[in-house]
Amino acid sequence: MASLHATRSPDDEPLEIGGHRYVPGTEMLYDSGMRSQLSTLQHVKKGDSHILLVPQPSLTDPNDPLCWSNAKKWITLLNGIWYSFNGAITGPIMAAGMIGLTVTFDTTLQRMTYANGATLACQGAATTLWMPFAVKYGRRPVYLLSNLLMLVACIWLGIAATGTYTPFIIGRAFLGIFEAPIEALCPSTVTDLFFLHERGEKVSLYGLSVLSGNELGPVASAFIIQSLGMKWAFFIVAMFIGASLISMFLTMPETRYSGSRPTLHASQDPGECSSTKSAVYHHEKLPEAGTQVQHIEQQETVDRSTYLQGLKFWSKGEPTVNLLHTFVRPFVLLAYPTVAWSSLIYGLSLSWNVILGATTAQLFAPPPYGFDSSAQGLVFLSPFIGSLVGTYVCGPFADTVANYYTKRNDGVREPEMRLPTCAIAAIITFIGAVIAGVTYHYGTHWAGPVVGYGILSAGAQMGATLAMTYSLDCHKELSAELMVTISVVKSLIAWIWTWFINEWIISSGVLTVFCIIAAINVAAYLTTLILYWKGKDIRAWIQKKDLIGLLGVN
């Protein structure tokens, strides 16, 4: 029984059960106070036995990804994380070589930053084209094809890095098109494979893969650039992408599942219950509401797929999925306040990686620091350490906070229960940006701005992951589409920074620029208060208006 889905009452208002309104995102996670009524549901087998499995896995189909062994789930997830990590590396890979590229191409630093902008802009646009195919035909073909084309693009860029500016920036644009799914595909895989109580940690690990790719990529590429040249940075990344492609082909089966799963429906009229040929309904009384639970158990058993069957490149398309409708949905989702908020916070948080990658050579190559390429790369170790801290705070710690509030709420989980941790993200991001700006402005020891980078990166990691997890909790049935929306907005925001960040720093100084950007971040975080207090009402409004259905793209 995946969740407690309430049918709407005649006046079109969300149904209340046991004093709780059930709207999209509201889930019965603990059986607190209702152990006897919910005893037939599947619970976790290890740890707290009061935790319900949300969604409930199939009882008769071993091919349901929720039924896979932990080892198979982790191998699949790690393939997705490796893919996202490789894609993230290719963005800031030029950070330590920007000055050298300006000499090679006889151009300005700002024009070289446009090469990053080309990748970001094309990545955001192309995500809208890739993901409808992932929804209809499955995740596996998109993973494999995107990975293969990323490999081709990196080889192209390795050759173009010793040529002229135009072929290089065209290669960067195509790289953005080919790697576009990295920020939308893996979160969908997480929702395919893992239960609600497990997702915070897994989404945090995915977020870490993207941020660490942005941060460790420049560290490694700096030494490669200094020793072998810019072209070999791309060639070596291509080798890792090739290894990922082989691993993915052999060990990453399809995770999209369209079969039936047990569900829990609440209706005010027991007469609504009806049986079908393939299902049996079990009725149990829920307290205080006069409602009945309908527990559907499939009786037909499905054979387990073989290893070779799992290697099929192209699964049968889902006949109920319309590609055009799937393409349009991410744009409709921008009208959802929950998704719009997540997109804004995610975009502003991850923009820090683009800003640091575009400005590190500009800030640390000249006096008083005079860093060479390898030293510029080492600067990114601090953001990486900060991201590790942020991963813990927005993963296990945020889950602990949400679980605490869930238990106090009679076992009912609301997505807003993760949001208090956003206060920590806002404070840390602002403090880190101010430290970096002030210490650089006054020319302190290099440790000052570098430590500031690490602190603000911890806040950025937290903000990005919390925003993504909140949206997935609210609209898990639209996980692929909403990640497209979030990715497009993120790419747009980051692309905007690339157009003027270098020249803005020259004209206004690091202190002013970093403080203004940090203030924009804090202003965006303040909107979290609206969602924390009114989030459930907003989700009820979204359910009532049903914009996707109203526009005929459901």
Secondary structure, DSSP 8 states (H G I E B T S, - for coil): ---EEE---TTS---EETTEE--TT-EE-B-TT-TTTTTTS-B-SSS-TTBB-SS---SS-TTSGGGS-HHHHHHHHHHHHHHHHHHHHHTTTTGGGHHHHHHHHT--HHHHHHHHHHHHHHHHHHHHHHHHHHHHH-HHHHHHHHHHHHHHHHHHHHHHTTS-HHHHHHHHHHHHHHTGGGGTHHHHHHHHHS-HHHHHHHHHHHHHHHHHHHHHHHHHHHHHHHHH-HHHHHHHHHHHHHHHHHHHHHH-------S----EEEES-GGG----TTEEEEEEE-TTT--EEEEEEE--------TTGGG-SS----TT--HHHHHHHHHHHTTSHHHHHHHHHHHHHHHHHHHHHHHHHHHHSSTTT---HHHHHHTTHHHHHHHHHHHHIIIIIHHHHHHHHHHHTTTEE-GGGGGGGHHHHHHHHHHHHHHHHHHHHTT--THHHHHHHHHHHHHHHHHHHHHHHHHHHH-GGGHHHHHHHHHHHHHHHHHHHHHHHHHHHHHH-HHHHHHHHHHHHHHHHHTHHHHHHHHHHHHHHHHHH-HHHHTT--
